[in-house]
Amino acid sequence: MGLADQQCVPCRGGVPPLGAERIAELLRQLAPGWESVRGHHLRMTYKSTDFKSALAFVNRIGAMAEEQGHHPDLQLAWGKVVVEIWTHKIDGLTESDFIFAAKCDRLHAA
């Protein structure tokens, strides 16, 4: 089962953030362009043709975030959307962050 087919699992704390080796392994399963920023969070800049399509993408991410119970930081600008994801409860990355990223990739491709 691919990452995008899995469900985000709410973090209750007390879980250590992922290590560099596991982060690198999971990054390879995402679309090109995702980066791990200092091993703390994931970042991707999605391009779009105009503001309207970027806004529609943000709205699709927002709906999915509510469904998954996992909420990214989003930056909307003309022709682009920046997505940053991490698990706030542990101030680092969990596998759910990568699942969410893969779901964003699927939404962008749709």
C-alpha positions in Angstrom: 0.0 0.0 0.0 1.4 3.4 -1.0 1.7 6.3 1.4 -1.2 8.2 -0.2 -3.5 5.2 0.5 -2.8 5.2 4.2 -4.5 7.3 6.9 -2.8 9.8 9.1 -2.6 8.7 12.8 -3.0 11.4 15.4 0.1 11.7 17.5 -0.5 11.6 21.3 3.1 12.6 22.1 5.8 10.6 23.7 6.9 9.3 20.3 10.4 10.2 19.1 10.7 12.1 15.8 11.9 10.0 12.8 15.7 9.8 12.3 17.6 10.9 9.3 17.7 7.4 7.7 14.0 6.8 7.9 13.3 10.4 6.7 15.5 9.8 3.6 13.7 6.5 2.9 10.3 8.1 3.1 11.3 11.1 1.0 12.1 8.8 -1.9 8.4 7.8 -1.9 7.2 11.3 -2.4 7.0 13.4 -5.6 10.2 15.2 -6.6 10.5 18.6 -4.9 9.7 17.6 -1.3 12.5 18.4 1.1 13.2 17.8 4.7 14.2 21.0 6.4 16.7 20.3 9.1 15.0 16.9 9.8 12.2 18.9 11.4 9.6 19.5 8.8 8.7 18.8 5.1 8.4 21.5 2.5 7.1 21.5 -1.0 6.3 24.3 -3.5 3.6 23.4 -5.9 3.3 25.5 -9.1 0.0 26.4 -10.7 -1.0 28.4 -13.7 -2.8 31.2 -11.8 -4.2 32.3 -8.5 -7.6 30.7 -9.0 -6.1 27.2 -9.5 -3.7 27.7 -6.5 -6.6 28.7 -4.3 -8.6 25.6 -5.4 -5.7 23.4 -4.5 -5.4 25.0 -1.1 -9.1 24.4 -0.5 -8.7 20.7 -1.5 -5.8 20.4 0.9 -7.8 22.1 3.6 -10.7 19.6 3.2 -8.3 16.7 3.3 -6.6 18.1 6.4 -9.9 18.2 8.2 -10.6 14.6 7.1 -7.2 13.4 8.2 -7.0 15.4 11.4 -3.6 16.6 10.3 -3.1 20.3 9.5 -0.2 21.7 7.5 1.0 25.3 7.2 0.0 26.6 3.8 1.2 29.7 1.9 -0.9 30.8 -1.1 0.5 33.1 -3.7 -0.2 33.8 -7.4 0.9 30.6 -9.2 2.1 28.7 -6.2 1.3 27.0 -3.0 3.9 26.2 -0.3 3.1 23.3 2.0 4.9 22.7 5.3 4.2 19.7 7.4 5.4 18.4 10.8 3.8 16.8 13.9 3.5 19.7 16.3 2.9 17.4 19.3 6.5 16.1 19.1 8.0 19.1 17.2 9.3 16.8 14.5 8.4 14.3 11.7 6.4 11.2 12.0 5.3 8.8 9.2 1.9 10.6 9.2 3.6 13.7 7.8 4.8 11.7 4.8 1.4 10.2 4.4 -0.1 13.7 4.3 2.5 14.8 1.8 1.7 11.9 -0.5 -1.9 12.8 -0.3 -1.1 16.4 -1.3 0.8 15.0 -4.3 -2.3 13.0 -5.3 -4.5 16.0 -4.9 -2.2 18.1 -7.0 -2.1 15.5 -9.8 -5.9 15.3 -9.9 
